[in-house]
Amino acid sequence: DQIEPELPDGIGEVLIFFEPNATAAQRQQVLQDFDLKLLQNFDFLGLSRAELKISSVAETLSIIPRLNQDPRVQRAFLNAIHVTTQSDPLVGEQEWLSNIGLPLGWFDFFPNRGAGTVIAIIDSGIDLHLPTPVNSEFTLYAGAPQGLNFTPDQSNDPTANDVDFRGHGTAVSGIATARSDNGVQGSGVASLASVLPMRVFQQGQFRTPVSNSLWIAEAIAAAYQMEVDVINMSFRDASSTQTVDGVEVEIERYYELLFERIESSIREEERRTGIPVQRPVIVASTGNDGADSVGCPACHPFVIAVGSATFIDDAWERSSFSNYGSGIDLVAQGEGIVTTQIRGNFDVLGPGTSFSAPQVAGMAALIRAERPALTPTEVKNLILKCFVQDIGTVGFDLDTGW
């Protein structure tokens, strides 16, 4: 794929001066012919403001000369007032970002871009030095600027977390929170949110990632105690498929009890202090087994369970590897996700539900930055009501959720 040019002002929006003798029906037909959505009419000027239903840089730039060749149109322009210039030089490579309506959506719905919120990324850590200390791609949470480490690695310094041996946590963090308008690479969904990297994976034999349910539980509990806004977990607890001494591990029950105890402790603290405690919105990936079973911790009702979708034959559908079932809430693009990587790279790390979940985590941060009083359930309901596109069977379906 060719790299698209930098985003110009007015990406996705056009201003159309119709010919003075164009009828209302002709004007409506122009919108239909060019797959435009009418945003506003200025009858006195004979001017209409519209947007491309599916916009990209190339599409927006190409539609202007085509509109100007239409006999019903006097002149069409980019809406150069609506959007400020994007300075991230590689954002044009992030097709997934435009597929979820960004950066235009920041200006229409989320002008704070997640500012003031904290997203905890429970994963393999993060490369804290990207791409340079001067123009970092991440705004690190001031309460733990080095992140937190819950593995035995670097036990002499439990906060040391500036190395991501796997690159997974860095990529996930980039999707959710990579800074925009900093003149480097691309952008994340909640581009002004702070990130709290929480390391629960260490390097095992043959560089395989190793974690356990305790480290994950400790990280979740700490995120609650620090009152972060969003938790993202782009993994499936592997113990859900293991047996111990011939007895199947009841991983779903484990997470049920875990969240039950955390909630009980929070309620006791609220009773003791009289001060309400903010609960985080929790997002997790369903897993990559292609199985009719949502993995844990996404299995828990507290958690927004996110699968992967891919675009095939002009339609979105569940990725073949994406776990599905009655516990799934929604899907997001999980293939071809260009994002920040360790050692300053900027590319596709690989397909997976891991890269779908942080898009939803970023969305939750965007919402909380605008309406911080919303509960996790209210945030989830708002996403499902206002910010999803129904694919597959109408309404809820087992493959793609809502």
Sine and cosine of phi, psi and omega as CSV:
sin_phi,cos_phi,sin_psi,cos_psi,sin_omega,cos_omega
0.00,0.00,0.64,-0.77,0.06,-1.00
-0.97,0.23,0.56,-0.83,0.07,-1.00
-0.96,0.27,0.80,-0.60,0.00,-1.00
-0.97,0.24,0.40,-0.92,0.01,-1.00
-0.91,0.41,0.21,-0.98,0.05,-1.00
-0.85,0.53,0.50,-0.86,-0.01,-1.00
-0.90,0.44,0.84,-0.54,0.07,-1.00
-0.99,0.14,0.19,-0.98,0.13,-0.99
-0.87,0.49,0.63,-0.77,0.10,-1.00
0.99,0.13,0.40,0.92,-0.03,-1.00
-0.85,0.52,0.79,-0.61,0.06,-1.00
1.00,-0.03,-0.27,0.96,-0.05,-1.00
-0.88,-0.47,0.61,-0.80,0.04,-1.00
-0.74,-0.67,0.49,-0.87,0.10,-0.99
-0.92,-0.38,0.81,-0.59,-0.11,-0.99
-0.87,-0.49,0.87,-0.49,0.20,-0.98
-1.00,-0.05,0.93,-0.36,0.03,-1.00
-0.98,0.19,0.39,-0.92,0.12,-0.99
-0.85,0.52,0.65,-0.76,-0.08,-1.00
-0.83,0.56,-0.51,0.86,-0.04,-1.00
-1.00,-0.05,0.10,0.99,0.01,-1.00
-0.94,0.33,0.76,-0.65,0.00,-1.00
-0.98,0.20,0.23,-0.97,0.04,-1.00
-0.87,0.49,-0.62,0.79,0.02,-1.00
-0.91,0.41,-0.64,0.77,0.02,-1.00
-0.92,0.40,-0.62,0.78,0.03,-1.00
-0.90,0.44,-0.69,0.73,0.02,-1.00
-0.90,0.44,-0.59,0.81,0.00,-1.00
-0.92,0.38,-0.58,0.82,0.06,-1.00
-0.88,0.48,-0.70,0.71,0.01,-1.00
-0.87,0.50,-0.67,0.74,0.01,-1.00
-0.92,0.38,-0.67,0.74,-0.05,-1.00
-0.88,0.47,-0.57,0.82,-0.06,-1.00
-0.98,-0.22,0.19,0.98,0.05,-1.00
0.82,0.58,0.76,0.64,-0.02,-1.00
-0.96,-0.29,0.55,-0.83,0.07,-1.00
-0.96,-0.27,0.84,-0.55,0.00,-1.00
-0.94,0.34,0.79,-0.61,0.06,-1.00
-0.97,-0.24,-0.58,0.81,-0.10,-0.99
-0.26,-0.96,0.64,-0.76,0.10,-1.00
-0.93,-0.36,0.69,-0.73,0.13,-0.99
-0.89,-0.45,1.00,0.06,-0.13,-0.99
-0.87,0.49,-0.60,0.80,-0.04,-1.00
-0.88,0.47,-0.55,0.84,-0.02,-1.00
-1.00,-0.10,-0.17,0.99,-0.12,-0.99
0.90,0.43,0.55,0.84,-0.11,-0.99
-0.88,-0.48,0.63,-0.77,0.07,-1.00
-0.80,-0.60,0.64,-0.77,0.10,-1.00
-0.97,-0.25,0.81,-0.59,-0.06,-1.00
-0.64,-0.77,0.25,-0.97,0.04,-1.00
-0.71,-0.70,0.45,-0.89,0.09,-1.00
-0.95,0.32,0.73,-0.69,-0.01,-1.00
-0.91,0.42,-0.60,0.80,0.13,-0.99
-0.81,-0.59,0.96,-0.28,-0.14,-0.99
-0.94,-0.34,0.55,-0.83,0.18,-0.98
-0.61,-0.79,0.17,-0.99,-0.01,-1.00
-0.86,0.52,-0.79,0.62,-0.06,-1.00
-0.89,0.46,-0.65,0.76,-0.03,-1.00
-0.90,0.43,-0.68,0.74,0.00,-1.00
-0.91,0.42,-0.68,0.74,-0.01,-1.00
-0.92,0.39,-0.55,0.83,-0.09,-1.00
-0.99,0.15,-0.38,0.93,-0.11,-0.99
-0.96,0.26,-0.43,0.90,-0.05,-1.00
-0.89,0.45,-0.81,0.59,0.02,-1.00
-0.89,0.46,-0.52,0.85,0.03,-1.00
-0.94,0.35,-0.63,0.77,0.08,-1.00
-0.90,0.44,-0.63,0.78,-0.05,-1.00
-0.94,0.34,-0.25,0.97,0.07,-1.00
-1.00,0.00,-0.13,0.99,-0.03,-1.00
-0.99,0.17,0.79,-0.61,-0.06,-1.00
-0.90,0.44,-0.29,0.96,0.01,-1.00
-1.00,0.10,-0.17,0.99,-0.07,-1.00
-0.94,-0.35,0.78,-0.63,0.09,-1.00
-0.98,0.18,-0.72,0.70,0.02,-1.00
-0.27,-0.96,0.63,-0.78,0.04,-1.00
-0.81,-0.58,0.55,-0.84,-0.06,-1.00
-0.65,-0.76,0.39,-0.92,0.27,-0.96
-0.93,0.38,0.57,-0.82,0.08,-1.00
-0.99,0.14,0.99,0.12,-0.16,-0.99
-0.98,0.22,-0.01,1.00,0.02,-1.00
-1.00,-0.08,-0.42,0.91,-0.22,-0.98
-0.95,0.32,-0.60,0.80,-0.14,-0.99
-0.79,-0.61,0.69,-0.72,0.04,-1.00
-0.98,0.20,0.32,-0.95,-0.04,-1.00
-0.92,0.39,0.68,-0.73,0.03,-1.00
-1.00,-0.02,0.80,-0.60,-0.07,-1.00
-0.99,-0.14,-0.02,1.00,-0.01,-1.00
-0.98,0.22,0.92,-0.40,-0.20,-0.98
-0.92,0.38,-0.39,0.92,-0.09,-1.00
-0.95,-0.32,0.20,0.98,-0.04,-1.00
-0.90,0.43,-0.41,0.91,0.04,-1.00
-0.90,0.44,-0.37,0.93,0.05,-1.00
-0.98,0.20,-0.27,0.96,-0.08,-1.00
-1.00,0.00,0.96,0.29,-0.01,-1.00
-0.86,0.51,-0.54,0.84,0.01,-1.00
-0.87,0.49,-0.51,0.86,-0.02,-1.00
-0.92,0.38,-0.69,0.72,0.04,-1.00
-0.94,0.34,-0.45,0.89,0.02,-1.00
-0.91,0.41,-0.41,0.91,0.06,-1.00
-0.97,-0.24,0.32,0.95,0.17,-0.98
0.99,0.11,0.32,0.95,0.03,-1.00
-0.92,-0.39,0.49,-0.87,0.14,0.99
-0.99,0.12,-0.12,0.99,-0.07,-1.00
-0.84,0.55,-0.60,0.80,-0.04,-1.00
-0.88,0.47,-0.45,0.89,0.06,-1.00
-0.86,0.51,-0.67,0.74,-0.09,-1.00
-0.98,0.20,-0.53,0.85,0.00,-1.00
-0.98,0.19,-0.59,0.81,-0.15,-0.99
-0.78,-0.62,-0.55,0.83,-0.21,-0.98
-0.77,-0.64,0.91,0.42,-0.05,-1.00
-0.88,0.47,-0.37,0.93,0.02,-1.00
-0.99,0.17,-0.24,0.97,0.06,-1.00
0.80,0.59,0.47,0.88,0.02,-1.00
1.00,0.00,0.04,1.00,-0.04,-1.00
-0.85,0.53,0.68,-0.73,0.01,-1.00
1.00,0.02,-0.11,0.99,0.03,-1.00
-0.98,-0.22,0.33,-0.94,0.02,-1.00
-0.81,-0.59,0.79,-0.61,0.08,-1.00
-0.95,-0.33,0.88,-0.48,0.09,-1.00
-1.00,0.06,0.83,-0.55,0.03,-1.00
-0.97,-0.26,0.98,-0.20,0.02,-1.00
-1.00,0.06,0.95,-0.32,-0.21,-0.98
-0.26,-0.97,-0.61,-0.79,-0.08,-1.00
-0.99,-0.13,0.20,0.98,-0.04,-1.00
0.98,-0.21,-0.29,-0.96,-0.05,-1.00
-0.40,-0.91,0.58,-0.81,0.12,-0.99
-0.99,0.16,0.95,-0.30,-0.14,-0.99
-0.98,0.19,-0.03,1.00,-0.14,-0.99
-0.92,-0.39,0.50,0.87,-0.09,-1.00
-0.97,-0.23,0.57,-0.82,-0.36,0.93
-0.98,0.22,-0.36,0.93,0.14,-0.99
-0.60,-0.80,0.35,-0.93,0.04,-1.00
-0.87,0.49,-0.39,0.92,-0.04,-1.00
-0.99,0.17,-0.73,0.68,-0.01,-1.00
-0.92,-0.39,0.91,0.41,-0.04,-1.00
-0.92,0.40,0.54,-0.84,0.06,-1.00
-0.99,0.12,-0.11,0.99,-0.06,-1.00
-0.78,-0.62,0.65,-0.76,0.20,-0.98
-0.99,-0.10,0.96,-0.29,-0.11,-0.99
-0.99,0.11,0.63,-0.78,-0.01,-1.00
-0.87,0.50,0.81,-0.58,-0.09,-1.00
-0.90,0.44,-0.44,0.90,0.00,-1.00
-0.94,0.33,-0.32,0.95,0.04,-1.00
-0.42,-0.91,0.95,0.33,-0.14,-0.99
-0.91,0.42,-0.30,0.96,0.07,-1.00
-0.99,-0.14,0.04,1.00,-0.08,-1.00
0.98,0.20,-0.04,-1.00,0.02,-1.00
-0.80,-0.60,0.61,-0.80,-0.06,-1.00
-0.87,-0.50,0.85,-0.53,-0.03,-1.00
-0.94,-0.33,0.18,0.98,0.04,-1.00
-0.98,-0.19,0.26,-0.97,0.04,-1.00
-0.93,0.36,-0.25,0.97,0.02,-1.00
-0.85,0.52,0.63,-0.78,0.06,-1.00
0.82,0.58,0.70,0.71,-0.08,-1.00
-0.91,0.42,-0.32,0.95,0.05,-1.00
-0.96,0.29,-0.27,0.96,0.04,-1.00
-0.62,-0.78,1.00,-0.01,-0.13,-0.99
-0.91,0.41,-0.21,0.98,0.01,-1.00
-0.99,-0.14,-0.14,0.99,-0.04,-1.00
-0.90,0.44,0.80,-0.61,-0.11,-0.99
-0.38,-0.93,0.49,0.87,-0.12,-0.99
-1.00,-0.04,0.19,0.98,0.03,-1.00
-0.80,-0.60,0.75,-0.66,0.06,-1.00
-0.90,-0.44,1.00,-0.10,-0.12,-0.99
-0.89,0.45,-0.47,0.88,-0.11,-0.99
-0.99,-0.13,-0.51,0.86,-0.05,-1.00
1.00,0.02,-0.15,0.99,-0.07,-1.00
-0.92,0.39,-0.76,0.65,-0.03,-1.00
-0.89,0.45,-0.59,0.81,0.02,-1.00
-0.91,0.41,-0.69,0.73,0.02,-1.00
-0.90,0.44,-0.71,0.71,0.01,-1.00
-0.89,0.46,-0.68,0.73,0.02,-1.00
-0.89,0.46,-0.61,0.79,0.02,-1.00
-0.90,0.44,-0.64,0.77,0.02,-1.00
-0.89,0.45,-0.67,0.74,-0.06,-1.00
-0.98,0.19,-0.64,0.77,-0.26,-0.96
-0.66,-0.75,0.11,0.99,-0.01,-1.00
-0.80,0.60,0.70,-0.71,-0.10,-0.99
-0.94,0.35,0.60,-0.80,0.07,-1.00
-0.98,-0.20,0.32,-0.95,0.07,-1.00
0.83,0.55,0.54,0.84,0.08,-1.00
-0.95,-0.32,0.15,0.99,0.11,-0.99
0.98,0.20,0.14,0.99,-0.01,-1.00
-0.70,-0.71,0.57,-0.82,0.13,-0.99
0.75,0.66,-0.69,-0.73,-0.09,-1.00
-0.89,-0.46,-0.61,-0.79,-0.09,-1.00
-0.59,-0.81,0.40,-0.92,0.15,-0.99
-0.98,-0.18,0.04,-1.00,-0.05,-1.00
-0.93,0.37,-0.80,0.60,0.05,-1.00
-0.98,-0.18,0.99,0.15,-0.26,-0.96
-0.97,0.26,-0.20,0.98,0.05,-1.00
-0.91,-0.41,0.16,0.99,0.07,-1.00
-0.97,0.23,0.39,-0.92,0.13,-0.99
-1.00,-0.02,0.48,-0.88,-0.01,-1.00
-0.90,-0.44,0.67,-0.74,0.09,-1.00
-0.90,-0.43,0.99,-0.16,0.03,-1.00
-0.96,0.27,0.77,-0.63,0.00,-1.00
-0.82,-0.57,0.95,-0.32,-0.15,-0.99
-1.00,0.04,0.87,-0.49,0.05,-1.00
-0.84,-0.54,0.01,1.00,0.05,-1.00
-0.91,-0.41,0.70,-0.71,0.13,-0.99
-0.86,-0.51,0.22,-0.98,-0.05,-1.00
-0.99,0.17,0.87,-0.49,0.05,-1.00
-0.99,-0.11,-0.28,-0.96,0.01,-1.00
-0.89,0.45,0.65,-0.76,-0.02,-1.00
0.87,0.49,0.49,0.87,0.07,-1.00
0.90,0.44,0.34,0.94,0.05,-1.00
-0.97,0.22,0.57,-0.82,0.01,-1.00
-0.96,0.26,0.71,-0.71,-0.02,-1.00
-0.81,-0.59,0.73,-0.68,0.09,-1.00
-0.54,-0.84,0.00,-1.00,0.14,-0.99
-0.50,-0.86,0.18,-0.98,-0.12,-0.99
-0.91,0.41,-0.48,0.88,0.00,-1.00
-0.93,0.38,-0.74,0.67,0.01,-1.00
-0.85,0.52,-0.66,0.75,0.02,-1.00
-0.89,0.45,-0.70,0.72,0.00,-1.00
-0.89,0.46,-0.67,0.74,0.02,-1.00
-0.88,0.48,-0.65,0.76,0.00,-1.00
-0.92,0.39,-0.70,0.72,0.02,-1.00
-0.87,0.50,-0.72,0.70,0.00,-1.00
-0.88,0.48,-0.68,0.74,0.01,-1.00
-0.90,0.43,-0.63,0.78,0.02,-1.00
-0.89,0.46,-0.66,0.76,0.09,-1.00
-0.87,0.49,-0.74,0.67,-0.06,-1.00
-0.90,0.44,-0.51,0.86,0.02,-1.00
-1.00,0.07,-0.03,1.00,0.06,-1.00
0.82,0.58,0.74,0.67,0.11,-0.99
-0.93,0.37,0.29,-0.96,-0.02,-1.00
-1.00,0.09,-0.59,0.81,-0.09,-1.00
-0.62,-0.79,0.61,-0.79,0.16,-0.99
-0.89,-0.46,0.75,-0.66,0.10,-1.00
-0.89,-0.46,0.76,-0.64,0.05,-1.00
-0.79,-0.62,0.99,-0.17,-0.04,-1.00
-1.00,-0.09,0.90,0.44,0.02,-1.00
-0.30,-0.95,0.25,-0.97,0.15,-0.99
-0.90,-0.44,0.79,-0.61,0.01,-1.00
-0.88,0.48,0.93,-0.38,-0.13,-0.99
-0.90,0.44,-0.37,0.93,-0.03,-1.00
-0.92,0.39,-0.18,0.98,0.03,-1.00
-0.93,0.37,-0.23,0.97,0.00,-1.00
-0.90,-0.44,0.18,0.98,-0.05,-1.00
-0.96,-0.27,0.32,-0.95,0.16,-0.99
-0.84,-0.54,0.54,-0.84,0.02,-1.00
-0.86,-0.52,0.89,-0.46,-0.04,-1.00
0.79,0.61,0.65,0.76,0.06,-1.00
0.98,0.18,0.01,1.00,-0.01,-1.00
-0.95,-0.32,0.79,-0.61,-0.01,-1.00
-0.92,0.39,0.72,-0.69,0.02,-1.00
-0.95,0.31,0.81,-0.59,-0.02,-1.00
-1.00,0.04,0.96,0.26,-0.14,-0.99
-0.93,0.36,-0.56,0.83,0.02,-1.00
-0.90,0.44,-0.65,0.76,0.05,-1.00
-0.90,0.43,-0.57,0.82,0.02,-1.00
-0.86,0.52,-0.76,0.65,-0.02,-1.00
-0.95,0.31,-0.50,0.87,0.08,-1.00
-0.87,0.49,-0.73,0.68,0.01,-1.00
-0.93,0.37,-0.63,0.78,-0.01,-1.00
-0.84,0.54,-0.79,0.61,-0.03,-1.00
-0.94,0.34,-0.51,0.86,0.05,-1.00
-0.89,0.45,-0.69,0.72,-0.01,-1.00
-0.94,0.34,-0.65,0.76,0.04,-1.00
-0.87,0.49,-0.72,0.69,0.00,-1.00
-0.89,0.45,-0.63,0.78,0.03,-1.00
-0.89,0.46,-0.67,0.74,0.01,-1.00
-0.91,0.42,-0.64,0.77,0.00,-1.00
-0.91,0.41,-0.68,0.73,0.01,-1.00
-0.89,0.45,-0.61,0.79,0.06,-1.00
-0.90,0.43,-0.66,0.76,0.05,-1.00
-0.90,0.44,-0.65,0.76,0.03,-1.00
-0.90,0.43,-0.64,0.77,0.03,-1.00
-0.90,0.43,-0.63,0.77,-0.06,-1.00
-0.95,0.30,-0.65,0.76,-0.10,-1.00
-0.99,-0.14,-0.36,0.93,-0.09,-1.00
0.96,0.27,0.17,0.99,-0.03,-1.00
-0.93,-0.36,0.82,-0.58,0.01,-1.00
-0.93,0.38,0.61,-0.79,0.01,-1.00
-0.96,-0.27,0.74,-0.67,0.03,-1.00
-0.97,0.26,0.76,-0.65,0.11,-0.99
-1.00,-0.03,0.58,-0.82,0.04,-1.00
-0.99,0.14,0.47,-0.88,0.24,-0.97
-0.98,0.21,0.79,-0.61,-0.07,-1.00
-0.93,-0.38,0.77,-0.63,-0.03,-1.00
-0.81,-0.59,0.67,-0.74,0.04,-1.00
-0.55,-0.83,0.40,-0.92,0.02,-1.00
-1.00,0.08,0.53,-0.85,-0.08,-1.00
-0.97,0.24,-0.37,0.93,-0.03,-1.00
0.92,-0.40,0.31,-0.95,-0.15,-0.99
-0.89,-0.45,0.56,0.83,-0.03,-1.00
-1.00,-0.09,-0.08,1.00,-0.09,-1.00
0.89,0.45,0.45,0.89,-0.14,-0.99
-0.97,-0.24,0.40,-0.92,0.06,-1.00
-0.99,0.13,0.87,0.49,-0.05,-1.00
-0.24,-0.97,0.86,-0.51,0.03,-1.00
-0.98,0.17,0.84,-0.54,-0.03,-1.00
-0.94,0.34,0.29,-0.96,0.07,-1.00
-1.00,-0.09,0.53,-0.85,0.19,0.98
-0.99,0.12,0.00,1.00,0.03,-1.00
-0.90,0.45,-0.30,0.95,-0.06,-1.00
-0.92,0.38,-0.35,0.94,-0.12,-0.99
-0.99,0.17,0.62,-0.78,-0.02,-1.00
-0.87,0.49,-0.42,0.91,0.04,-1.00
-0.91,0.41,-0.36,0.93,-0.20,-0.98
-0.98,-0.21,0.68,-0.73,0.14,-0.99
-0.98,0.18,0.91,-0.41,-0.08,-1.00
-1.00,-0.04,0.86,-0.51,-0.13,-0.99
-0.88,-0.48,0.85,-0.53,0.12,-0.99
-0.99,-0.13,-0.12,-0.99,-0.04,-1.00
-0.93,-0.37,0.62,-0.79,0.10,-1.00
-0.86,-0.52,0.44,-0.90,0.07,-1.00
-0.71,-0.70,0.41,-0.91,-0.07,-1.00
-0.98,-0.18,0.94,-0.35,-0.05,-1.00
-0.75,-0.67,0.75,-0.66,0.06,-1.00
0.80,0.60,0.74,0.68,0.08,-1.00
0.90,0.43,0.44,0.90,0.02,-1.00
-0.49,-0.87,0.50,-0.87,0.07,-1.00
-1.00,0.04,0.64,-0.77,0.07,-1.00
-0.48,-0.88,0.23,-0.97,0.01,-1.00
-0.89,0.47,0.70,-0.71,0.12,-0.99
-0.91,0.42,0.59,-0.81,-0.09,-1.00
-0.87,0.50,-0.50,0.86,-0.05,-1.00
-1.00,0.09,-0.19,0.98,-0.17,-0.99
-0.98,0.22,0.81,-0.59,0.10,-0.99
-0.91,0.41,0.51,-0.86,-0.10,-1.00
-0.57,-0.82,-0.06,-1.00,0.03,-1.00
0.72,-0.70,-0.12,-0.99,-0.12,-0.99
-0.90,0.43,-0.34,0.94,-0.04,-1.00
-1.00,0.02,-0.04,1.00,-0.05,-1.00
-0.98,0.20,0.61,-0.79,0.03,-1.00
-0.98,-0.21,-0.70,0.71,-0.01,-1.00
-0.28,-0.96,0.09,-1.00,0.06,-1.00
-0.80,-0.60,0.37,-0.93,0.12,-0.99
-0.62,-0.79,0.31,-0.95,-0.04,-1.00
-0.84,0.54,0.81,-0.59,-0.02,-1.00
-0.86,-0.51,0.13,0.99,0.00,-1.00
-0.80,-0.59,0.61,-0.79,0.01,-1.00
0.94,0.33,0.52,0.85,-0.04,-1.00
-1.00,0.04,0.96,-0.28,0.04,-1.00
-0.99,0.12,0.80,-0.60,-0.07,-1.00
-0.41,-0.91,0.04,-1.00,0.01,-1.00
-0.92,0.39,0.65,-0.76,0.03,-1.00
-0.75,-0.66,0.18,-0.98,0.01,-1.00
-0.90,0.43,0.40,-0.92,0.00,-1.00
0.88,0.48,0.40,0.92,0.13,-0.99
0.99,0.12,0.13,0.99,0.03,-1.00
-0.96,0.28,0.33,-0.94,0.00,-1.00
-0.57,-0.82,0.98,-0.18,-0.15,-0.99
-0.25,-0.97,-0.16,-0.99,0.06,-1.00
-1.00,0.02,0.84,-0.54,0.02,-1.00
-0.98,0.19,-0.60,0.80,0.00,-1.00
0.39,-0.92,0.30,-0.95,0.01,-1.00
-0.97,0.25,0.43,-0.90,0.06,-1.00
0.32,-0.95,0.42,-0.91,0.10,-1.00
-0.91,0.41,-0.29,0.96,0.08,-1.00
-0.83,0.56,-0.53,0.85,-0.10,-0.99
-0.99,-0.13,-0.09,1.00,0.14,-0.99
-0.99,0.11,-0.70,0.71,-0.09,-1.00
-0.84,0.54,-0.72,0.70,-0.05,-1.00
-0.92,0.40,-0.32,0.95,0.12,-0.99
-0.92,0.40,-0.63,0.77,0.02,-1.00
-0.96,0.27,-0.60,0.80,0.08,-1.00
-0.87,0.49,-0.66,0.75,0.07,-1.00
-0.89,0.45,-0.65,0.76,0.05,-1.00
-0.87,0.50,-0.67,0.74,0.02,-1.00
-0.88,0.47,-0.63,0.78,0.05,-1.00
-0.92,0.39,-0.62,0.78,0.05,-1.00
-0.86,0.51,-0.69,0.72,-0.02,-1.00
-0.92,0.39,-0.70,0.72,-0.03,-1.00
-0.92,0.38,-0.47,0.88,0.06,-1.00
-0.92,0.39,-0.49,0.87,0.03,-1.00
-1.00,0.04,-0.60,0.80,-0.08,-1.00
-0.70,-0.72,0.97,0.23,-0.13,-0.99
-0.91,0.41,-0.31,0.95,-0.04,-1.00
-0.99,0.17,-0.16,0.99,-0.03,-1.00
-0.91,0.41,0.64,-0.77,0.08,-1.00
-0.98,0.21,0.27,-0.96,0.07,-1.00
-0.82,0.57,-0.64,0.77,0.02,-1.00
-0.90,0.43,-0.64,0.77,0.01,-1.00
-0.92,0.39,-0.61,0.79,0.05,-1.00
-0.90,0.44,-0.72,0.69,0.01,-1.00
-0.86,0.51,-0.73,0.69,-0.01,-1.00
-0.89,0.45,-0.59,0.81,0.02,-1.00
-0.92,0.39,-0.65,0.76,0.05,-1.00
-0.87,0.50,-0.74,0.67,-0.06,-1.00
-0.94,0.34,-0.46,0.89,-0.02,-1.00
-0.99,0.11,-0.62,0.79,-0.20,-0.98
-0.90,-0.44,-0.33,0.94,-0.20,-0.98
-0.77,-0.64,0.52,0.86,0.13,-0.99
-0.81,-0.58,0.42,-0.91,0.12,-0.99
-0.91,-0.41,0.85,-0.53,-0.05,-1.00
-0.95,0.32,0.80,-0.60,0.06,-1.00
-0.79,-0.61,0.26,-0.97,-0.03,-1.00
0.94,0.34,-0.57,-0.82,0.04,-1.00
-0.88,0.47,0.66,-0.76,-0.02,-1.00
-0.87,0.49,0.71,-0.70,-0.07,-1.00
0.99,0.15,-0.42,-0.91,-0.02,-1.00
-0.95,0.30,0.67,-0.74,0.16,-0.99
-0.64,-0.77,0.40,-0.92,-0.14,-0.99
-0.93,0.36,-0.41,0.91,-0.02,-1.00
-0.98,0.21,-0.69,0.72,-0.16,-0.99
-0.81,-0.59,0.10,0.99,0.00,-1.00
0.93,0.37,-0.72,-0.69,-0.03,-1.00
-1.00,0.04,0.00,0.00,0.00,0.00
